Each structure stands twice: as C-alpha cells, then as structure tokens.
C-alpha cells in the first residue's frame, strides 16, 4: 500500500514471522506478570479497535496494512494493572513506535496506532492503567498505584514488554525505536526519556503537558479568573471572538505581512485597552474595566509569592480556543484542573474559591505518580544514548500555554550548558513553534494557518485512514520522517513544511504550505512570491 512505501526507502522490510498471531503462541514470549488477552489477524485495508468500549478512543483506524493486533494485560503491582495494544505489521520496517495519550485518559490510542503502523512500524499504545475520558480524574482518588501507572509506569512497562514481544514475533531485533505523542503524550515521551533514556532513539513531543504540578493548578487558577458566572469580572464567551479580532488586527502585521497569521505573538505590542467600552461602543464587542482586568490576567504569567513563577499565560492569537478553560458553563473550572486537586492531591472537598499558593506547593511536594517531567539534567543521559528530541507547540494553543514549551527548552539549556554537557543543545534537541496552530492540531477558522505535518493526533483529525502527509510523504513535510532522518542519517531538522488542506479535507487539495522553523529562527517572507507557497519563505534568525 502507498503509505507503507514511505519507510521502505530508508529501511529493509521483514515479511516473515517467527510466531503465529495467536494468544497461545504470543503468550510464550511474555513474562509471568503479563497476559495476552487477544490476538487477531487483520487483513490489508482492514480496521481494528475496541470501539465504544475504549471510552477515550472509540474511533477505530481504517485502511490498515495486514497485521497482527494484540492486547496484553500487565500486572504493575498487587492492586493495579495496565493494558497495551500492539500492531505487528506483516511487512515490518524493523522499527518500533510508541504513541501517547491525552489528558487523564485511560484507553488504547488505536487511531494514532493506525497512523503509525502505516509507515511499517511495530506500534504500541498503553491505556495508562484505566479506562476513562481525558477529563475524568475520579479513577485517581485514593489509588496511588493507578496514579503511578498514569504518571510513567504504564508507558515504560508497555514499551519494554512490547519490544520483547516484537522481537519474538519476527525473530529479528528492532533497529530503531521512536515515540510520538502530544499533550499528555508529549509529557509521557519526555518523562520516559528522563527516567529510561535507552527506551527511544527519537522522540516527537507535541505541546507537552510536562509540568504536571503547575499545569493542572494553573488550569484551575485560569478558570477562576473568569468566574463566577454572574460576576462583573467575567468575560462572556460570546466576547472571545471580539478579542480575537482585535488581536489579529493589531498583531497580524507585526511580521511585515497581513495574512491572518500571527507569526510570533511575542513581537506584538498588543494594547488591550482598545477594547474598552465607551458610550458609543457596541456592547457585544467591547469590555468593561473589570473585564479588562480579567483579560490582563489571562495573558499574563501566573506569578506567586516571592516572585515564584508558576505558569505562563495564554499567547496572543489563542482566543478561538478559550472556551475550553475559560468558557465552562458550570460554576467551577474545568475538571482537568479542579479534579486534579481533588483526586490527585487528596482534597476531595476542594472548591475553587479556596485556591491559593498552598495548593501549588502541595502539588510540588507530592508530585503524584512522579509524573512531572522537570528533571532537566536527566536528559543528558538521553543525549549520551544518542537520542534526538523534536518538540513542537502551536502558538494558538489554549489548553496548554505555549510559553511552557519555551520554559522547558530554556531550562534544559540552563541545566546542561553551564557544565558543558550535551552541547550544543540543538545538536540533539530542537523546538518548533507553529504559528496559528491550536492544541496539537487544527487552526482557527479565520486564520487557516498551515498546521499539518503528521504530528501526534494529527492524522486522525483528517480521517481514520490517513498516513503521513498525503502527497508529501517525506522528511521535509512529515515530522516523524524528519525525526527518522535525523536519528538514522544525521540529517539535521532545520525546518518542516506544514500544510493546510482546503477546509481540512485532503481531497480538496492544498490551500497553504509554510515552513516552521527550529527555535529561535522564524519563517520570513521573501516579499515577492506566492504567500501560500513554502518556497516563498525562509527560516532566518531575527538577531
């Protein structure tokens, strides 16, 4: 099949198996605490998954290559276990890929597995030890083992055992191992690299929720800024579009080109007070003084006692996605924040008006599940192993503030550079900031920024049978293939061309393409070519 050919150019193909695709045969390759619960052969162009039973990932991938689909249960303690799904393609490229999860979800991410196996990877996903939607945190209450599975153990355990199973199935060693995940998935990859630096040769980490203790508490704080529902401070969600329009009006041209895309929100000197209501203002398009105070808090960094930095504010241009954290119809912040406090931090009766800095301090002291990926210096071992880390984040993300990725990148540098360790940083770790891209995928309707580059969760946003970048299956347009080229060929990733299909429908053709550049470089228009063509842009340093 066409998508499978993507990696045939960089690897040999193994098309024989040492084991049958059966529960009995595969069980012999597992340790005593692991049990094969299902093994099923899937024909070419078939589909596989658990459907609605998998609450977080009910959509099954389609257009699969011929493969063996396996589900394994692993006991992780006397009171806990996790499951993982493994796709073993009939035509294997001798490489391994793990894909990540989202939020607090418990479930096997079959859809991302489908995208991964299309390249020829043996592909695994863990359910992190439970079955729930991404916003359901109740499973964590009074269950430290389940929190540990979610935090790191289920991912590493799934990778370790599925690698052994892959070797046994093909009778051939894995040449290279990769990881792709976004949001919680981004955190999972980076945390795994800190704890188990030999697990992966290359990691593609999008919008990583790496600072768990601060992200979830900030999520509560951010939601509280726009509450109570009837408060004079509250910015009605119907006003978000007016704020978005004013930001675009003031910031779009800061890069020298009016194209509805804010290339770098940090370069815009935005004046929120232009939104202030006056006697002649349209009340549906302006803000009162108290609402403006709220707006300043939303964009501002959350800084606490003794100038303690907790988390960055939202970037200019993220307004189209504010409904998630700021537009909750209930009179409390979204569950991703407030239920983390209740069920991870052991405060089940917590109410948001009681939030103060002590909650952040409690989170830092406990770090439930050892989930926070803040051991910056530990990445030196990942580098020593030869690992490559390609991180990305959309500037229009309003679930995880984009500045948190900058914070991570800079603090890894600060942890390693003074000791001369793992330098230069960009020889193994590169950060890409994507103008106009929202959380992991997508772009606001009035922005239409190029956002697709086969990052984690992206293929499923375009269809259940999508692989790579249709029509552009190469390392210049596909971030996963770029990572493969970097790891295996030493081809440095300076830029990746992002694509926007018309109406996000592949069959309608390409609307825009533009390079996204390794930080701190930015894409600069040449001033004469087609603004929607990648060839009219170059990655340049602004200093």
ZAKEVO-991255 format. One line per 8 residues: for each residue x, y, z of C-alpha. Coordinates in Angstrom, 1 decimal. Example, Ala and Ser with C-alpha at 12.3 -4.5 7.8 and 13.67 -1.06 7.14 Angstrom:
12.3,-4.5,7.8 ~ 13.7,-1.1,7.1 .
***
This chain:
0.0,0.0,0.0 ~ 1.2,3.6,-0.7 ~ 1.7,4.7,2.9 ~ 3.7,1.7,3.7 ~ 6.2,2.7,1.0 ~ 7.1,5.8,2.9 ~ 9.7,4.0,5.1 ~ 10.7,1.4,2.5 .
13.1,3.9,1.1 ~ 15.0,4.1,4.4 ~ 14.8,0.5,5.6 ~ 14.6,-3.1,4.7 ~ 11.3,-4.9,5.1 ~ 10.8,-8.1,7.2 ~ 7.9,-10.1,5.9 ~ 8.3,-13.3,7.8 .
7.2,-14.1,11.3 ~ 8.7,-16.5,13.9 ~ 5.4,-16.8,15.8 ~ 1.8,-17.2,14.8 ~ -0.7,-14.4,15.5 ~ -2.4,-16.4,18.3 ~ -2.8,-16.0,22.0 ~ -1.0,-19.3,22.8 .
2.0,-18.5,20.6 ~ 2.5,-15.0,21.8 ~ 1.9,-15.8,25.5 ~ 5.1,-17.9,25.4 ~ 7.1,-14.7,24.7 ~ 5.8,-12.9,27.8 ~ 6.9,-12.7,31.4 ~ 4.7,-14.3,34.1 .
3.0,-11.0,35.1 ~ 1.8,-10.3,31.5 ~ -1.1,-12.0,29.8 ~ -2.2,-11.9,26.1 ~ -5.9,-11.3,26.2 ~ -6.4,-11.0,22.5 ~ -4.6,-11.7,19.2 ~ -6.2,-11.2,15.9 .
-5.1,-11.2,12.3 ~ -6.3,-8.1,10.3 ~ -6.4,-8.2,6.5 ~ -4.9,-5.4,4.3 ~ -7.3,-2.4,4.2 ~ -9.0,-3.6,7.3 ~ -9.9,-2.0,10.5 ~ -9.3,-2.8,14.2 .
-10.0,-1.3,17.6 ~ -12.3,-1.7,20.6 ~ -14.9,0.9,19.6 ~ -17.1,2.4,22.3 ~ -15.6,0.1,24.9 ~ -12.4,2.2,24.7 ~ -14.1,5.3,26.2 ~ -11.3,7.8,25.4 .
-10.5,6.4,21.9 ~ -13.7,5.0,20.4 ~ -12.9,5.6,16.8 ~ -11.1,2.7,15.1 ~ -8.5,3.2,12.4 ~ -9.2,2.1,8.9 ~ -7.2,1.3,5.8 ~ -4.7,-0.7,7.9 .
-2.0,-2.8,6.4 ~ -2.1,-6.6,7.0 ~ -1.1,-7.1,10.6 ~ -1.4,-8.9,13.9 ~ -3.4,-6.9,16.5 ~ -2.5,-7.9,20.1 ~ -3.8,-6.8,23.5 ~ -1.8,-7.5,26.6 .
-2.6,-7.0,30.3 ~ 0.3,-6.4,32.7 ~ 0.2,-6.5,36.5 ~ 2.0,-3.4,37.7 ~ 1.5,-4.0,41.5 ~ -0.5,-6.2,43.8 ~ -3.5,-3.9,43.2 ~ -3.0,-2.5,39.7 .
-2.5,-3.4,36.1 ~ -2.4,-1.8,32.7 ~ -3.1,-2.9,29.1 ~ -1.4,-2.1,25.9 ~ -2.3,-2.7,22.3 ~ 0.3,-3.7,19.7 ~ 0.1,-3.7,15.9 ~ 2.6,-6.1,14.3 .
2.5,-5.4,10.5 ~ 3.1,-8.3,8.1 ~ 5.6,-6.1,6.3 ~ 7.8,-4.7,9.1 ~ 10.4,-1.9,8.7 ~ 12.4,-3.2,11.7 ~ 11.5,-0.2,13.7 ~ 9.3,0.4,16.8 .
7.0,3.2,17.6 ~ 5.1,4.0,20.8 ~ 2.3,6.6,20.7 ~ 0.9,8.7,23.6 ~ -2.3,9.5,25.3 ~ -4.2,12.7,26.1 ~ -5.3,14.4,29.3 ~ -6.1,11.9,32.1 .
-7.4,9.5,29.5 ~ -7.2,5.8,30.1 ~ -7.5,3.9,26.8 ~ -5.5,2.4,24.0 ~ -5.0,5.0,21.3 ~ -5.8,2.8,18.3 ~ -6.3,5.8,15.9 ~ -2.7,7.0,16.4 .
-1.5,3.4,16.2 ~ -3.2,3.1,12.9 ~ -1.3,6.1,11.6 ~ 2.0,4.7,12.9 ~ 1.7,1.2,11.6 ~ 1.0,2.7,8.1 ~ 4.7,3.5,7.9 ~ 5.6,-0.1,8.7 .
6.4,0.4,12.4 ~ 5.5,-2.1,15.1 ~ 3.3,0.2,17.0 ~ 2.2,0.3,20.7 ~ -0.1,2.3,22.9 ~ -0.8,1.9,26.6 ~ -4.2,2.5,28.3 ~ -2.2,4.0,31.3 .
-3.9,1.6,33.7 ~ -7.5,2.6,33.5 ~ -10.4,3.3,31.1 ~ -11.8,6.9,31.2 ~ -12.2,10.0,29.1 ~ -9.4,12.6,29.1 ~ -11.3,14.8,31.6 ~ -12.3,12.1,34.1 .
-10.0,12.1,37.1 ~ -12.1,10.1,39.6 ~ -10.2,6.9,39.0 ~ -7.2,8.5,40.8 ~ -8.9,9.0,44.1 ~ -7.2,7.0,46.9 ~ -5.2,5.0,44.4 ~ -1.5,5.8,44.3 .
-0.7,2.8,42.2 ~ -3.1,3.9,39.4 ~ -1.6,7.4,39.6 ~ 1.9,5.9,39.2 ~ 0.7,3.8,36.2 ~ -0.6,7.0,34.6 ~ 2.5,9.0,35.5 ~ 5.1,6.8,34.0 .
4.9,3.1,34.7 ~ 2.4,2.0,32.2 ~ 4.2,3.7,29.3 ~ 7.6,2.3,30.2 ~ 6.2,-1.2,31.0 ~ 4.3,-1.3,27.8 ~ 7.4,-0.3,25.8 ~ 9.6,-2.8,27.5 .
7.3,-5.8,27.1 ~ 6.1,-4.9,23.6 ~ 9.7,-4.6,22.4 ~ 10.3,-8.2,23.7 ~ 7.1,-9.4,22.0 ~ 8.1,-7.7,18.7 ~ 11.5,-9.4,18.8 ~ 9.9,-12.8,19.5 .
7.2,-12.3,16.8 ~ 9.6,-11.5,14.0 ~ 12.7,-13.3,15.3 ~ 14.6,-10.2,14.4 ~ 15.9,-7.3,16.5 ~ 14.5,-3.8,16.5 ~ 16.9,-1.4,14.7 ~ 15.5,1.9,16.0 .
12.8,2.9,18.5 ~ 10.7,6.0,18.2 ~ 8.0,7.8,20.2 ~ 5.2,10.2,19.1 ~ 2.8,11.9,21.4 ~ 1.1,15.3,22.1 ~ -0.2,17.0,25.3 ~ -0.1,14.3,27.9 .
1.5,12.2,25.2 ~ 4.3,14.8,24.9 ~ 4.8,14.6,28.6 ~ 4.9,10.8,28.5 ~ 7.7,10.8,26.0 ~ 9.9,13.4,27.8 ~ 9.3,11.9,31.2 ~ 10.3,8.5,29.8 .
13.5,9.9,28.4 ~ 14.4,11.3,31.8 ~ 13.7,8.0,33.6 ~ 14.6,5.5,30.9 ~ 17.0,7.2,28.5 ~ 17.5,4.0,26.4 ~ 13.9,3.4,25.6 ~ 13.8,5.5,22.5 .
16.2,6.8,19.8 ~ 14.0,9.6,18.7 ~ 11.1,11.4,20.4 ~ 8.4,13.6,18.8 ~ 6.8,15.5,21.6 ~ 4.0,18.0,20.9 ~ 2.6,20.6,23.3 ~ 3.9,18.6,26.2 .
1.9,18.7,29.5 ~ 5.3,18.3,31.2 ~ 4.9,20.5,34.3 ~ 2.0,18.5,35.7 ~ 2.0,20.0,39.2 ~ 1.9,23.6,37.8 ~ -0.1,23.0,34.7 ~ -3.1,21.5,36.5 .
-3.1,24.0,39.3 ~ -2.7,26.9,36.8 ~ -5.7,25.4,34.8 ~ -7.8,25.9,38.0 ~ -6.4,29.4,38.5 ~ -7.0,30.3,34.9 ~ -10.6,29.1,35.0 ~ -11.2,31.0,38.3 .
-10.1,34.3,36.6 ~ -13.3,34.1,34.6 ~ -15.7,33.1,37.4 ~ -18.2,33.3,38.9 ~ -20.7,33.0,36.1 ~ -22.6,36.2,37.1 ~ -19.5,38.1,38.2 ~ -18.8,41.6,36.8 .
-15.3,40.3,36.0 ~ -16.5,37.5,33.8 ~ -15.8,37.8,30.1 ~ -18.8,36.2,28.4 ~ -17.6,33.6,25.9 ~ -19.5,35.4,23.2 ~ -16.9,38.2,23.5 ~ -14.0,35.9,22.8 .
-14.4,36.4,19.1 ~ -14.2,40.2,19.5 ~ -11.0,39.9,21.5 ~ -9.6,37.5,18.8 ~ -10.5,40.0,16.0 ~ -8.7,42.9,17.9 ~ -5.6,40.8,18.5 ~ -5.5,39.8,14.8 .
-6.0,43.4,13.8 ~ -3.1,44.6,16.0 ~ -0.7,41.7,15.6 ~ -1.1,40.2,12.2 ~ 1.2,42.7,10.5 ~ 3.9,42.5,13.1 ~ 5.9,40.2,10.8 ~ 5.6,42.5,7.9 .
2.8,40.6,6.2 ~ -1.0,40.8,6.5 ~ -2.2,37.2,6.1 ~ -4.3,36.4,9.1 ~ -1.5,34.5,10.7 ~ 0.4,35.9,13.7 ~ 3.9,34.6,13.2 ~ 5.3,35.5,16.6 .
2.9,36.8,19.3 ~ 6.0,37.9,21.3 ~ 6.7,40.6,18.7 ~ 3.3,42.2,19.0 ~ 2.9,45.2,21.3 ~ -0.8,44.5,21.9 ~ -2.9,47.2,23.6 ~ -6.0,45.5,25.2 .
-7.5,48.9,26.2 ~ -8.7,49.5,22.7 ~ -11.5,47.1,23.7 ~ -12.7,49.3,26.5 ~ -16.4,50.1,26.3 ~ -17.4,53.8,25.7 ~ -20.8,55.4,25.4 ~ -20.7,54.8,21.7 .
-19.4,51.2,21.7 ~ -21.2,48.2,20.6 ~ -21.7,46.3,23.9 ~ -21.3,43.0,22.2 ~ -17.8,43.9,21.0 ~ -16.2,45.7,24.0 ~ -15.1,45.1,27.6 ~ -15.8,46.9,30.9 .
-12.8,48.0,33.1 ~ -13.3,44.9,35.3 ~ -13.4,42.6,32.3 ~ -10.2,44.2,31.0 ~ -8.6,43.4,34.4 ~ -9.5,39.7,33.7 ~ -8.1,39.9,30.2 ~ -4.7,41.1,31.5 .
-4.7,38.2,33.9 ~ -5.4,35.7,31.1 ~ -2.5,36.9,29.0 ~ -0.2,37.5,32.0 ~ 2.1,35.0,33.6 ~ 0.9,33.4,36.9 ~ 3.5,34.6,39.4 ~ 3.0,33.8,43.1 .
4.6,34.7,46.5 ~ 8.2,35.8,46.4 ~ 8.1,36.1,42.6 ~ 7.6,32.4,42.2 ~ 6.9,31.7,38.6 ~ 4.1,29.2,38.3 ~ 3.0,29.1,34.6 ~ 2.8,31.4,31.6 .
-0.4,33.0,30.4 ~ -2.1,32.4,27.0 ~ -0.4,33.7,23.9 ~ -1.9,36.3,21.7 ~ -3.9,34.5,19.0 ~ -5.1,31.7,21.2 ~ -8.6,33.2,21.8 ~ -10.5,30.9,19.4 .
-9.9,28.0,21.8 ~ -10.6,29.9,25.1 ~ -13.9,28.2,25.5 ~ -12.2,25.1,26.9 ~ -10.7,26.6,30.1 ~ -12.5,30.0,30.3 ~ -16.0,29.2,29.0 ~ -17.1,26.5,31.3 .
-20.9,26.7,31.7 ~ -20.7,25.2,35.3 ~ -19.7,27.5,38.1 ~ -16.3,25.9,38.6 ~ -13.1,25.5,36.5 ~ -12.7,22.6,34.1 ~ -12.2,19.1,35.6 ~ -8.6,18.9,34.2 .
-7.6,21.3,37.0 ~ -10.0,21.2,39.8 ~ -10.4,17.4,39.9 ~ -6.6,17.0,39.8 ~ -6.6,18.9,43.1 ~ -9.4,16.8,44.5 ~ -8.3,13.3,43.4 ~ -4.6,13.6,42.8 .
-3.8,15.9,45.7 ~ -6.2,14.2,48.1 ~ -8.5,17.2,48.7 ~ -11.9,15.7,47.6 ~ -14.0,18.6,49.1 ~ -11.9,21.4,47.4 ~ -13.8,24.3,45.9 ~ -12.1,26.8,43.6 .
-12.6,29.9,45.8 ~ -10.3,28.2,48.3 ~ -7.4,28.2,45.8 ~ -4.2,29.8,46.9 ~ -0.4,29.2,46.5 ~ -0.5,26.4,49.1 ~ -2.2,24.2,46.5 ~ 0.7,24.7,44.1 .
3.1,24.0,46.9 ~ 1.2,20.8,47.9 ~ 1.3,19.6,44.3 ~ 5.1,20.2,44.1 ~ 5.6,18.4,47.3 ~ 3.6,15.3,46.3 ~ 4.0,15.2,42.5 ~ 1.5,12.3,42.4 .
2.6,9.5,40.2 ~ 6.0,11.0,39.7 ~ 4.5,12.5,36.5 ~ 6.2,15.9,36.3 ~ 9.0,15.9,33.7 ~ 11.1,18.6,35.3 ~ 14.3,16.6,35.8 ~ 16.0,18.7,33.1 .
19.6,17.5,33.8 ~ 18.4,13.9,33.3 ~ 18.1,14.4,29.6 ~ 21.9,14.3,29.4 ~ 21.7,10.5,29.6 ~ 19.2,10.5,26.7 ~ 21.7,12.6,24.7 ~ 24.5,10.2,25.7 .
22.4,7.3,24.4 ~ 22.3,9.2,21.0 ~ 18.7,10.2,21.4 ~ 17.1,13.0,19.4 ~ 14.2,15.1,20.7 ~ 11.9,17.1,18.4 ~ 9.4,19.2,20.3 ~ 6.7,21.4,18.9 .
3.9,23.6,20.1 ~ 1.2,25.7,18.4 ~ 1.1,29.4,19.2 ~ -2.7,29.3,19.2 ~ -2.9,26.6,21.9 ~ -5.4,27.5,24.6 ~ -5.2,24.3,26.6 ~ -1.5,24.3,27.5 .
0.1,27.8,27.2 ~ 2.8,27.8,24.5 ~ 5.2,29.5,26.8 ~ 5.6,26.4,28.8 ~ 7.4,24.8,25.9 ~ 9.8,27.7,25.8 ~ 10.3,27.4,29.5 ~ 11.2,23.7,29.2 .
13.6,24.3,26.4 ~ 15.4,27.1,28.1 ~ 15.6,25.2,31.4 ~ 17.1,22.2,29.8 ~ 19.7,24.5,28.4 ~ 20.4,26.1,31.8 ~ 20.7,22.7,33.4 ~ 23.2,21.4,30.9 .
25.2,24.2,29.3 ~ 27.0,25.5,32.4 ~ 28.5,22.1,32.8 ~ 29.4,21.7,29.2 ~ 27.1,18.7,29.0 ~ 25.1,17.7,25.8 ~ 26.2,20.8,23.9 ~ 25.3,22.3,21.6 .
21.7,21.8,22.6 ~ 20.4,21.9,19.1 ~ 22.6,19.0,18.0 ~ 20.0,16.7,19.7 ~ 17.1,18.8,20.9 ~ 15.0,21.2,18.7 ~ 11.9,23.2,19.4 ~ 9.4,24.2,16.7 .
6.7,26.9,17.4 ~ 3.9,26.7,14.9 ~ 2.1,30.0,14.1 ~ -1.7,29.6,14.2 ~ -1.8,26.0,15.3 ~ -4.1,25.2,18.2 ~ -3.7,22.3,20.7 ~ -1.9,19.5,18.9 .
-3.8,20.1,15.7 ~ -6.1,22.5,13.9 ~ -6.3,26.2,13.3 ~ -9.0,28.9,13.9 ~ -11.4,29.2,11.0 ~ -10.5,32.8,10.2 ~ -6.7,32.1,10.5 ~ -6.3,29.0,8.3 .
-2.7,28.5,9.1 ~ -0.7,25.5,7.9 ~ -0.7,23.1,10.8 ~ -0.5,19.5,9.4 ~ 2.9,17.8,9.5 ~ 1.9,14.3,10.7 ~ 2.4,15.1,14.3 ~ 0.8,13.1,17.1 .
-3.1,13.1,16.9 ~ -3.0,14.9,13.6 ~ -3.7,12.1,11.1 ~ -6.9,11.2,12.9 ~ -8.1,14.9,12.6 ~ -8.1,14.4,8.9 ~ -9.6,10.9,8.7 ~ -9.4,7.4,10.1 .
-7.2,6.0,7.4 ~ -4.7,8.9,6.9 ~ -0.9,8.2,7.0 ~ 2.0,10.6,6.8 ~ 1.3,13.8,4.7 ~ -0.8,12.7,1.7 ~ 1.1,13.8,-1.4 ~ 4.2,14.8,0.5 .
5.4,11.7,2.2 ~ 9.0,12.8,3.0 ~ 11.1,14.2,5.8 ~ 10.6,17.7,4.6 ~ 6.8,17.7,5.3 ~ 6.4,14.9,7.8 ~ 7.8,15.5,11.3 ~ 8.1,11.8,12.1 .
10.0,11.1,9.0 ~ 12.2,14.1,9.7 ~ 12.9,12.6,13.1 ~ 13.8,9.2,11.4 ~ 16.2,11.0,9.0 ~ 17.8,12.9,11.9 ~ 18.3,9.7,14.0 ~ 19.4,7.4,11.2 .
21.1,9.6,8.7 ~ 22.2,12.6,10.7 ~ 20.0,14.9,8.6 ~ 19.5,17.9,10.9 ~ 16.0,19.2,11.1 ~ 16.2,22.9,10.4 ~ 12.6,23.3,9.2 ~ 9.5,21.3,8.5 .
6.9,22.4,5.9 ~ 3.4,22.5,7.4 ~ 0.4,22.0,5.2 ~ -3.2,23.3,5.3 ~ -5.7,21.4,3.1 ~ -8.7,23.3,1.9 ~ -11.3,23.0,4.7 ~ -9.0,20.4,6.2 .
-10.2,18.0,3.6 ~ -7.4,16.2,1.8 ~ -9.3,15.6,-1.4 ~ -9.9,19.4,-1.9 ~ -6.1,19.9,-2.2 ~ -3.5,22.2,-0.6 ~ -4.5,25.7,0.4 ~ -1.3,26.8,2.1 .
2.2,25.5,2.9 ~ 4.8,27.2,5.0 ~ 8.0,26.2,6.7 ~ 8.0,26.1,10.5 ~ 11.5,26.8,11.9 ~ 13.7,25.4,14.6 ~ 13.7,28.0,17.5 ~ 14.8,30.7,17.6 .
14.6,31.1,13.8 ~ 11.3,32.2,12.2 ~ 9.9,31.9,8.7 ~ 10.4,35.2,6.8 ~ 8.5,36.0,3.6 ~ 10.7,36.9,0.6 ~ 8.4,39.8,-0.4 ~ 7.6,38.7,-3.9 .
6.4,35.0,-4.2 ~ 3.1,33.3,-3.5 ~ 2.5,33.8,0.2 ~ 0.8,30.4,0.3 ~ 3.8,28.5,-1.1 ~ 6.6,27.2,1.1 ~ 9.2,28.3,-1.5 ~ 8.4,32.0,-0.7 .
9.6,31.7,2.9 ~ 13.0,31.1,4.5 ~ 13.9,30.3,8.1 ~ 16.0,33.2,9.4 ~ 17.4,34.3,12.7 ~ 15.9,37.7,13.8 ~ 19.1,38.6,15.7 .
***
